[in-house]
Amino acid sequence: LKPSRALPVPPAMSTPEESEVLGLSVAYMVSTFLEEVKKEFGEDADPNYYEVNKRMLYSDSAKGRHLVCPRDRREGCSYVDAVHMSEKGHTAPATIMLSWSWHYTVKTVVFALARWCRVNGKDPAEVFVWQCALCNNQFRVEENKAKGQWESFDTFKALFEKRMDHTNHIVSLMAPWDEPVNIKRIWCVFEKHMAVVKGHKFDVILPEEEDARFQKALEEGGMQPVWELFSKVDIQSAEATSATDKKNILHLVDPDLDLDAAGVYSKKCSKLNAEVVSRLQQWFVRLAEQSLLERSERREPIHLQAWANVAFLLETVRGSEENWDKATNMYHRAMEVAKADGETETKQYAFLLVKYASHLSRSGSQNHREQADFLNEEAETLFEQIGETSSHEYAELVKNQAIAFGIAGDYTKQRQYLTRARAVLERTGEHMTSRTYANILRLIAKGKSMTRGTAPEEVMDLFQTAEKVWDGINSRYSMGCGALLREMGLYVAKTDKARATEYLLEAQKVLVASGSTQTQDYANLLKAMGAHFCDIRQYDEAQRNLEKAVKHYEKIRLLESVPGITALTDLGRVYFAQSKDELAVATLRRCEKIIKELIEERMGSHVSDINALRTKQSYVAKMLQGGGRDRAPNASAEQPQALPTGSGRGYGGSRTSGKGRGRAGRSGSKLW
């Protein structure tokens, strides 16, 4: 290209400030821009934006080649400025900012934006997109590259924030949905983070074919593909065109991070990853729910497993009373659809009953427990009738029945049913690729760890086999594996405090990476870490984790439950250990009030529930009477030992049901 020169300013030109936030309409992209691409590359071509840049945005034939740039008054302007000066009505101050990657093809981007407009009821002629390829002046970018010059990070960041603040709406294009290119780019991850920090609106676009793949994954792959997607968000390993940009962004996130040291863990970067994942989770849950209901309204065939998976997403990821009710509604709708379609004599329907029963049992309501028992009985009868008692689905039922026996305090039957579930899976010969098998081994190991006379080698062998299953199916970054690592940490804490700390921190890393920070599993981990740090007299760290655990239980409405009460009592103990007596007394009085209310509500229910609460009540009373000074450092040490129940996700929790607030708990162990 010939050197650009200063030219007279045409009357239609924007001011520099206006040009910097100018957007191109989706309608123009769908019509004129696509036609230009077709003319340049051929009828069926679908180039990526690197290819488009060479031939359409930075070339002698580029639309803006001989026009004056409003930003520096030199020849050669951006694509959007060229449209603004030559074709009226197709540009305006941007209404959305696109977070994307140049690796995406033109049709992927344009059709996804058009679909987003359609789905959200927006007029494509009124949606103006700020897209860096079309809105940055590629002539200047290429000039600077040729000279080995880069725009300073501070200048780039200032412009970036200006555009983001102007649109107040970030739209992230994710394709493929399970391996999106843009979450591997550091600027894209940083964009999502800034949207969260600044409180900007955040949406995700999936191309139509990717939406279809996502729906199929919900039916066939269960939840694991979703967790695996979230685990890929990692700003420290994200790529950047400019190594300097990456260093500057990481320095902004964590000023203390050693940028030259490989593999260094950063809490601040981890927190950023969790924020981005949380926002992505919310969007994917909303998409899954909306798409499923829309397909149902259109009477499209839907696999029953998809209903159960979406219900689980609603309950687990978004973790509120409203979403628990939405999940319940999902199960109701699925059962209605199955009855209408004549699918009530199938293995899929039996498994739906198992999942629904598991969902109800997590509510803690006595009424819901009874409903869950009824559904499990119905499912077992159906499995027997259709000859499917050697299937993975049947093993899941038996495992859930074992958990129910544990909640009821019948630990002998719980052991028997866990052993039976294990045998069912081992007979299939595919147990080492089964998540259910990994969870069963974890529960058996957890029970044996509390049984006198069990050799430590036997317990660790079970734990390590379960860990091998998770690693073997590439599912280390999952809630199940996080729960396993937590329990391994708590078990080895008896003999090796340093190793226990490693396991617990690894469990935290896994749950954060898998996007599980809004679950009860994560609250339980924080509680366990608090108790562990209290045990080794690291009281500041113990206080930090227990305070977070209490807030988390409160947020997911499970503070009024046995795990929530345990977190409060442990926190009171830590306050006493730090001579923060006022805080300790206030915390324990609060705990005392909750326990009293729960005992009144639980009268007439399972004896184990009342026993667990009375044990807690007695423990809190002694703490208050003795000022915490007669306690051992481990605040949970007085808990009676018994075989544990559940995975730590939901069992022993509470949900409001009608007028009474049912609660579930067990006179269980330190682990619980």
C-alpha positions in Angstrom: 0.0 0.0 0.0 1.1 3.6 -0.7 1.7 5.7 2.4 -1.4 7.5 3.6 -1.5 11.3 3.5 -3.6 14.0 5.1 -6.8 14.7 3.2 -9.7 17.2 3.3 -12.4 16.2 5.8 -15.7 15.1 4.1 -18.9 16.6 5.6 -20.3 13.1 6.4 -17.4 12.2 8.7 -17.9 11.4 12.4 -15.9 13.1 15.1 -13.0 10.9 16.5 -15.1 10.2 19.6 -18.2 9.2 17.6 -16.1 7.0 15.3 -14.6 5.1 18.2 -18.0 3.8 19.3 -19.7 3.5 15.9 -21.5 0.2 15.3 -22.7 -1.6 12.1 -26.3 -2.9 11.9 -27.0 -6.6 11.9 -29.3 -6.0 8.9 -26.4 -4.6 6.9 -24.2 -7.6 7.8 -26.8 -10.1 6.7 -27.4 -8.4 3.4 -24.6 -6.2 2.0 -21.6 -7.5 3.9 -22.4 -11.1 3.1 -22.9 -10.3 -0.6 -19.5 -8.5 -0.6 -17.9 -11.6 0.9 -19.6 -13.9 -1.6 -18.4 -11.6 -4.5 -14.8 -11.6 -3.2 -14.5 -15.3 -2.2 -17.1 -17.2 -4.2 -20.7 -18.4 -3.9 -20.1 -21.1 -1.2 -17.0 -19.7 0.5 -17.1 -19.0 4.2 -13.7 -17.4 5.1 -12.6 -16.5 8.6 -11.9 -12.9 9.5 -8.1 -13.2 9.0 -8.8 -14.0 5.4 -11.4 -11.3 5.1 -9.0 -8.8 6.6 -6.4 -9.4 3.9 -8.8 -9.0 1.0 -11.6 -6.7 2.2 -10.5 -4.7 5.2 -6.8 -4.0 4.4 -6.2 -3.9 0.7 -6.2 -1.5 -2.3 -9.8 -2.6 -3.0 -11.0 -2.2 0.6 -14.1 -0.1 1.1 -12.3 2.4 3.3 -9.0 2.5 1.4 -9.3 6.0 -0.2 -11.5 7.5 2.5 -10.3 9.7 5.4 -10.2 8.2 8.8 -12.1 10.4 11.3 -9.7 9.4 14.1 -6.4 10.7 12.7 -7.5 12.5 9.4 -5.4 10.3 7.3 -6.2 8.2 4.3 -7.6 4.7 5.0 -10.4 4.1 7.4 -12.3 1.3 9.1 -15.0 -0.6 7.4 -17.7 0.9 9.6 -16.5 4.4 9.0 -16.6 3.8 5.2 -20.2 2.6 5.5 -21.1 5.6 7.6 -19.7 8.0 5.1 -21.1 6.4 1.9 -24.3 4.5 2.9 -26.7 6.2 5.2 -28.8 4.4 7.8 -26.6 1.4 8.5 -24.4 2.8 11.3 -25.1 4.3 14.7 -23.5 4.4 18.2 -23.0 0.7 19.0 -25.8 -1.0 21.1 -23.8 -4.2 21.7 -20.2 -5.2 21.9 -19.3 -8.5 20.4 -16.9 -10.8 22.3 -15.6 -13.3 19.7 -12.5 -14.6 17.8 -11.1 -13.9 14.4 -10.9 -17.6 13.9 -14.7 -17.7 13.5 -16.1 -17.6 9.9 -18.2 -14.8 8.5 -21.4 -17.0 8.3 -20.9 -18.2 11.8 -20.8 -14.6 13.1 -23.4 -13.0 10.9 -26.0 -15.8 11.2 -25.5 -16.1 15.0 -26.1 -12.3 15.4 -29.2 -12.5 13.2 -30.5 -15.5 15.2 -29.8 -13.6 18.5 -32.0 -10.7 17.1 -34.7 -13.1 16.2 -34.8 -15.0 19.5 -34.8 -11.8 21.5 -37.4 -10.0 19.4 -35.0 -7.3 18.2 -35.1 -5.5 14.8 -31.7 -6.3 13.0 -31.8 -2.8 11.5 -31.8 -1.3 15.1 -29.1 -3.5 16.5 -25.6 -1.9 16.0 -22.6 -4.1 16.7 -19.1 -3.0 17.7 -16.9 -5.8 16.2 -13.2 -5.2 16.3 -12.5 -6.5 12.7 -15.0 -4.1 11.1 -14.8 -1.2 13.6 -11.0 -0.9 14.2 -8.9 0.8 11.5 -7.1 -2.2 10.1 -4.9 0.0 7.9 -3.3 1.5 11.0 -3.1 -1.9 12.7 -1.2 -3.4 9.8 1.0 -0.2 9.5 2.0 -0.6 13.1 2.7 -4.3 12.7 5.0 -3.6 9.8 6.9 -1.1 11.9 7.0 -3.5 14.9 4.9 -1.0 16.9 2.0 -1.9 19.1 -0.6 0.4 20.6 0.2 0.8 24.3 -1.7 -1.4 26.6 -3.1 1.5 28.6 -4.4 3.2 25.4 -6.0 0.0 24.2 -7.5 -0.7 27.6 -9.0 2.8 27.9 -10.6 2.4 24.5 -11.8 -1.0 25.3 -13.5 0.2 28.5 -14.9 3.2 26.8 -16.7 1.0 24.2 -17.8 -1.5 26.8 -19.3 1.3 29.0 -20.9 2.9 26.0 -22.8 -0.2 24.9 -23.4 -1.5 28.4 -24.1 -4.9 26.8 -21.6 -7.6 26.0 -22.6 -10.4 23.6 -20.3 -13.4 23.6 -20.3 -15.7 20.6 -19.4 -19.3 21.6 -18.7 -21.9 19.0 -18.3 -24.8 19.1 -20.4 -24.6 22.3 -18.3 -27.2 24.1 -14.9 -26.0 22.8 -15.4 -22.3 22.2 -12.4 -20.5 20.7 -13.0 -17.2 22.5 -12.7 -18.6 26.1 -9.1 -19.5 25.2 -8.3 -15.9 24.3 -7.2 -13.7 27.2 -8.9 -10.5 25.9 -12.2 -12.4 25.6 -11.9 -13.8 29.1 -11.0 -10.4 30.4 -14.0 -8.8 28.5 -16.4 -11.2 30.3 -14.7 -10.5 33.7 -15.1 -6.7 33.1 -18.7 -7.2 32.2 -19.3 -8.9 35.6 -17.3 -6.3 37.5 -19.0 -3.3 35.9 -22.4 -4.9 36.0 -23.0 -4.7 32.3 -25.6 -6.9 30.6 -24.1 -10.1 29.4 -25.5 -12.5 26.8 -24.2 -15.5 24.9 -24.9 -16.3 21.3 -24.9 -19.9 20.0 -25.1 -20.5 16.3 -28.2 -22.6 15.4 -26.3 -25.8 14.7 -24.4 -25.3 18.1 -27.7 -24.9 19.9 -28.8 -28.2 18.4 -25.6 -29.9 19.5 -26.0 -28.5 23.0 -29.5 -29.9 23.2 -28.3 -33.3 22.0 -25.5 -33.2 24.7 -28.1 -32.7 27.4 -29.9 -35.8 26.2 -26.9 -38.1 25.6 -24.0 -36.8 27.6 -25.7 -35.7 30.7 -24.2 -32.9 32.7 -20.6 -33.8 32.3 -20.0 -31.9 29.0 -21.4 -28.7 30.7 -19.0 -29.1 33.6 -16.1 -29.8 31.2 -16.9 -26.6 29.3 -16.7 -24.5 32.5 -13.4 -26.1 33.5 -11.7 -24.7 30.4 -12.0 -21.1 31.5 -8.5 -20.2 32.8 -7.2 -16.7 32.3 -3.6 -17.7 33.2 -3.4 -20.2 30.3 -5.4 -18.1 27.8 -3.7 -17.1 24.6 -2.9 -13.6 23.4 -1.5 -12.1 20.1 0.7 -9.9 22.2 2.7 -11.4 25.0 2.9 -7.9 26.5 -0.9 -7.7 26.6 -1.1 -11.0 28.4 1.4 -9.9 31.0 -0.4 -6.6 31.5 -3.8 -8.2 31.9 -2.5 -10.7 34.4 -0.8 -8.0 36.3 -4.1 -6.0 36.5 -5.8 -9.1 37.9 -3.1 -10.1 40.3 -0.3 -7.6 40.9 1.6 -10.1 43.0 1.7 -12.9 40.4 5.1 -14.0 39.3 4.5 -13.8 35.5 7.8 -15.6 34.7 7.1 -18.6 36.8 5.1 -21.4 35.1 2.2 -23.1 36.8 1.9 -20.7 39.7 -1.5 -20.8 41.3 -3.2 -17.4 41.8 -6.2 -17.0 44.0 -7.1 -13.7 42.3 -7.0 -15.3 38.8 -9.0 -18.3 40.2 -11.6 -15.9 41.5 -11.8 -14.2 38.1 -12.3 -17.6 36.4 -15.1 -18.4 38.9 -16.9 -15.1 38.2 -16.8 -15.7 34.4 -17.9 -19.3 34.8 -20.8 -18.3 37.1 -22.1 -15.8 34.5 -21.7 -18.4 31.7 -23.5 -21.0 33.9 -26.5 -18.7 34.4 -26.8 -18.2 30.7 -26.5 -21.8 29.8 -29.1 -22.8 32.4 -31.5 -20.2 31.0 -30.9 -21.4 27.5 -31.4 -25.1 28.5 -34.6 -24.3 30.3 -36.1 -22.0 27.5 -35.1 -24.3 24.7 -36.6 -27.4 26.4 -39.9 -25.7 27.1 -40.1 -24.3 23.6 -39.5 -27.7 22.1 -42.1 -29.1 24.3 -44.6 -26.5 23.2 -43.9 -27.4 19.6 -44.5 -31.1 20.5 -41.0 -32.1 19.4 -39.7 -35.4 20.6 -37.6 -34.9 23.7 -35.5 -37.6 25.4 -36.7 -38.0 29.1 -33.1 -37.7 30.2 -33.0 -34.2 28.9 -35.8 -33.2 31.3 -33.9 -34.6 34.3 -30.6 -33.0 33.2 -32.1 -29.5 32.8 -33.9 -29.9 36.2 -30.6 -30.8 37.8 -28.9 -27.8 36.2 -31.7 -25.5 37.5 -31.4 -26.9 41.0 -27.7 -27.1 41.3 -26.3 -24.2 39.3 -28.8 -21.5 40.2 -29.4 -22.8 43.7 -32.5 -20.8 44.7 -35.9 -21.7 46.0 -37.5 -20.4 42.8 -35.2 -22.7 40.7 -35.8 -25.7 43.0 -39.5 -25.2 42.2 -38.7 -24.8 38.5 -36.8 -28.1 38.6 -39.7 -29.8 40.3 -41.9 -28.5 37.5 -39.5 -30.0 34.9 -40.0 -33.4 36.4 -43.8 -33.0 36.5 -43.7 -32.0 32.8 -41.5 -34.9 31.9 -43.8 -37.4 33.6 -46.8 -35.9 31.8 -45.1 -36.1 28.4 -44.1 -39.7 29.1 -47.7 -40.6 30.0 -49.0 -38.9 26.9 -46.5 -40.6 24.6 -46.9 -44.0 26.2 -43.4 -44.3 27.6 -44.2 -45.2 31.2 -43.1 -48.9 30.7 -39.5 -48.0 29.7 -36.1 -48.0 31.4 -35.9 -44.2 30.6 -39.1 -43.6 32.6 -37.9 -45.7 35.5 -34.7 -43.6 35.6 -36.7 -40.4 35.4 -38.5 -41.6 38.6 -35.1 -42.2 40.2 -33.9 -38.7 39.4 -37.1 -37.1 40.6 -36.9 -39.0 43.8 -33.3 -37.9 44.3 -34.4 -34.3 43.7 -37.2 -34.5 46.3 -35.0 -36.2 48.9 -32.6 -33.2 48.8 -35.3 -30.8 49.9 -35.2 -32.1 53.5 -39.0 -32.0 53.8 -40.6 -35.0 55.5 -43.4 -34.9 52.9 -40.9 -34.9 50.1 -39.0 -37.8 51.7 -42.1 -39.9 51.7 -42.8 -38.9 48.0 -39.2 -39.9 47.2 -39.6 -43.3 48.8 -42.8 -43.9 46.9 -41.1 -43.0 43.6 -38.1 -45.2 44.3 -40.5 -48.1 45.0 -42.3 -47.5 41.8 -39.0 -47.3 39.9 -37.8 -50.5 41.4 -41.0 -52.4 40.5 -40.7 -51.1 36.9 -37.0 -52.1 36.6 -37.9 -55.6 37.7 -40.9 -55.8 35.3 -38.8 -54.8 32.3 -35.8 -56.9 33.3 -33.3 -54.0 33.8 -32.0 -54.8 37.2 -28.4 -55.2 35.9 -28.2 -51.7 34.4 -26.4 -48.5 35.4 -29.8 -46.9 36.0 -30.8 -49.6 38.4 -27.5 -49.2 40.3 -28.2 -45.5 40.6 -31.6 -46.4 42.2 -30.0 -48.7 44.7 -27.4 -46.1 45.6 -30.1 -43.5 46.3 -32.0 -46.1 48.4 -28.8 -46.5 50.4 -28.6 -42.8 51.0 -32.3 -42.7 52.1 -31.5 -45.5 54.7 -28.6 -43.4 56.0 -30.9 -40.3 56.4 -33.3 -42.5 58.3 -30.5 -43.7 60.6 -30.5 -47.3 59.3 -26.8 -47.6 58.6 -26.8 -51.4 58.4 -29.2 -51.3 55.4 -27.2 -48.4 54.0 -24.1 -50.6 53.9 -26.0 -53.5 52.3 -27.5 -51.4 49.6 -24.2 -49.7 48.7 -22.6 -53.1 48.4 -25.5 -54.2 46.2 -25.2 -51.2 44.0 -21.5 -51.8 43.6 -22.1 -55.4 42.6 -24.6 -54.4 40.0 -22.2 -52.1 38.2 -19.2 -54.5 38.5 -21.4 -57.2 36.8 -21.7 -54.9 33.7 -18.0 -54.9 33.2 -18.1 -51.2 32.5 -17.9 -50.0 36.1 -14.5 -48.2 35.7 -16.1 -45.8 33.2 -19.1 -45.1 35.5 -19.5 -41.9 37.5 -22.1 -43.7 39.6 -19.5 -46.3 40.5 -17.0 -43.6 41.5 -19.6 -42.1 43.8 -20.6 -45.5 45.3 -16.9 -46.2 46.1 -16.6 -42.8 47.8 -19.6 -43.5 49.9 -18.4 -47.0 50.9 -15.0 -45.6 51.7 -16.5 -42.8 53.8 -18.5 -45.4 55.8 -15.6 -47.7 56.3 -13.5 -44.8 57.5 -15.8 -44.4 60.4 -16.0 -48.1 61.2 -13.6 -49.3 63.9 -11.2 -52.0 62.8 -11.1 -51.0 59.1 -7.6 -51.0 57.8 -6.5 -47.5 56.5 -5.2 -49.2 53.4 -8.6 -50.6 52.6 -10.2 -47.1 52.9 -7.5 -45.4 50.8 -7.7 -48.1 48.1 -11.4 -47.4 47.7 -10.8 -43.6 47.6 -8.0 -44.0 45.1 -10.0 -46.4 42.8 -12.7 -43.8 42.7 -10.2 -41.1 41.8 -8.9 -43.4 39.1 -12.4 -43.6 37.6 -12.8 -39.8 37.5 -9.4 -39.4 35.8 -10.1 -42.3 33.4 -13.2 -40.7 32.1 -11.6 -37.2 31.9 -13.9 -35.9 34.6 -11.5 -34.7 37.3 -13.1 -31.3 37.1 -16.5 -32.3 38.3 -18.5 -32.0 41.5 -18.2 -35.7 42.2 -14.4 -35.6 42.0 -14.4 -32.5 44.1 -16.4 -34.2 46.8 -14.1 -37.2 46.7 -11.0 -35.1 47.2 -12.6 -33.3 50.1 -13.4 -36.6 51.8 -9.9 -37.9 51.2 -8.5 -34.8 52.8 -10.7 -35.2 55.8 -9.7 -38.9 56.2 -5.9 -38.4 56.0 -6.1 -35.4 58.4 -6.1 -37.9 61.2 -2.4 -38.8 60.4 -1.0 -36.3 57.9 -2.2 -32.7 58.3 0.0 -31.4 55.4 -1.4 -34.0 53.0 -4.9 -33.2 54.1 -4.4 -29.6 53.3 -3.2 -30.5 49.8 -6.3 -32.6 49.2 -8.7 -29.9 50.4 -7.0 -27.2 48.3 -7.1 -29.5 45.3 -10.8 -30.1 46.0 -11.4 -26.3 46.0 -9.5 -25.9 42.8 -11.6 -28.7 41.1 -14.9 -27.2 42.3 -13.9 -23.7 41.2 -12.7 -24.9 37.8 -15.9 -26.9 37.2 -18.1 -24.0 38.1 -19.5 -25.5 41.2 -19.1 -22.6 43.6 -22.9 -22.0 43.8 -23.6 -25.6 45.1 -23.9 -27.1 48.5 -20.8 -29.2 47.7 -18.8 -26.0 47.7 -20.3 -24.8 51.0 -19.5 -28.2 52.5 -16.0 -27.9 51.4 -15.6 -24.5 52.9 -16.9 -25.8 56.1 -14.5 -28.8 56.0 -11.6 -26.5 55.3 -12.6 -24.2 58.2 -12.7 -27.2 60.6 -9.3 -28.5 59.3 -7.6 -25.1 59.7 -9.1 -24.8 63.1 -7.7 -28.2 64.0 -4.1 -27.2 63.0 -4.6 -23.8 64.8 -4.5 -21.6 61.7 -7.4 -19.6 63.0 -7.4 -16.7 60.6 -7.7 -19.1 57.7 -10.3 -21.1 59.6 -12.4 -18.0 60.2 -12.2 -16.9 56.6 -13.4 -20.3 55.3 -16.2 -20.7 57.9 -17.5 -17.2 57.4 -17.7 -17.9 53.7 -19.4 -21.2 54.4 -22.0 -19.6 56.6 -22.8 -16.9 53.9 -22.9 -19.6 51.3 -25.4 -21.8 53.2 -27.4 -18.7 53.8 -27.4 -17.9 50.1 -28.6 -21.3 49.1 -31.1 -21.4 52.0 -29.5 -24.2 53.9 -28.2 -22.4 57.0 -31.1 -23.9 58.9 -29.8 -27.5 58.4 -27.4 -29.8 60.1 -24.5 -28.8 57.8 -25.3 -25.1 58.2 -25.6 -25.4 62.0 -22.2 -27.2 62.1 -20.6 -24.3 60.2 -22.0 -21.8 62.7 -20.8 -23.9 65.8 -17.4 -24.3 64.2 -17.2 -20.5 63.5 -18.2 -19.8 67.1 -15.4 -22.1 68.3 -12.9 -20.2 66.1 -14.0 -16.8 67.4 -13.5 -18.1 71.0 -10.0 -19.4 70.0 -9.2 -15.8 68.8 -10.6 -14.2 71.9 -13.4 -12.6 69.9 -15.9 -13.6 72.6 -18.6 -11.1 71.5 -18.7 -12.5 68.0 -18.6 -16.1 69.3 -21.5 -15.6 71.7 -23.6 -13.8 69.0 -22.9 -16.6 66.5 -23.7 -19.4 69.0 -26.9 -17.7 70.2 -28.0 -17.5 66.6 -27.2 -21.2 66.2 -29.1 -22.0 69.4 -32.2 -20.2 68.1 -32.1 -22.1 64.8 -31.7 -25.5 66.5 -34.7 -24.8 68.9 -36.9 -23.9 66.0 -35.9 -27.0 64.0 -36.5 -29.3 67.0 -40.0 -27.9 67.3 -40.7 -28.4 63.6 -39.1 -31.9 63.6 -41.1 -33.3 66.5 -42.8 -36.5 65.3 -40.3 -37.1 62.4 -37.3 -39.4 62.2 -35.7 -40.0 65.6 -32.3 -39.6 64.0 -33.2 -36.0 63.0 -34.1 -35.1 66.5 -31.1 -36.8 68.0 -28.8 -34.9 65.6 -30.3 -31.6 66.6 -30.3 -32.4 70.3 -26.6 -33.3 70.1 -25.9 -30.0 68.4 -28.0 -28.2 71.0 -26.1 -29.7 73.9 -22.8 -28.9 72.2 -23.7 -25.3 71.7 -24.9 -25.0 75.3 -21.6 -26.3 76.6 -19.7 -23.9 74.3 -21.6 -21.0 75.7 -21.3 -22.1 79.3 -17.6 -22.8 79.0 -16.7 -19.8 76.7 -15.2 -22.3 74.3 -12.1 -22.7 76.4 -12.8 -26.4 77.3 -13.1 -27.4 73.7 -10.4 -29.2 71.6 -9.3 -27.2 68.6 -11.4 -29.3 66.3 -14.9 -28.0 66.9 -16.6 -31.0 65.3 -14.8 -33.6 67.5 -17.8 -34.3 69.7 -20.0 -35.3 66.8 -21.0 -39.0 67.2 -19.6 -41.2 64.5 -21.9 -43.0 62.0 -22.0 -44.0 58.4 -22.5 -40.9 56.3 -25.2 -40.3 53.8 -25.3 -38.7 50.4 -22.6 -36.9 48.5 -22.6 -33.7 50.5 -24.8 -32.2 47.8 -28.2 -31.6 49.2 -28.6 -34.4 51.8 -29.3 -33.0 55.2 -30.5 -29.8 53.6 -33.7 -27.8 53.9 -36.3 -26.3 51.7 -39.5 -24.5 52.5 -42.5 -26.6 51.8 -45.9 -25.3 52.5 -46.3 -23.8 55.9 -43.8 -26.0 57.6 -40.1 -25.9 56.9 -39.0 -29.5 56.7 -35.4 -30.2 57.6 -33.2 -33.2 57.0 -30.2 -34.2 59.0 -28.5 -37.1 60.6 -26.8 -37.7 63.9 -23.7 -38.0 61.8 -20.1 -37.6 61.7 -17.5 -34.9 61.6 -17.3 -35.6 57.8 -21.0 -34.7 57.5 
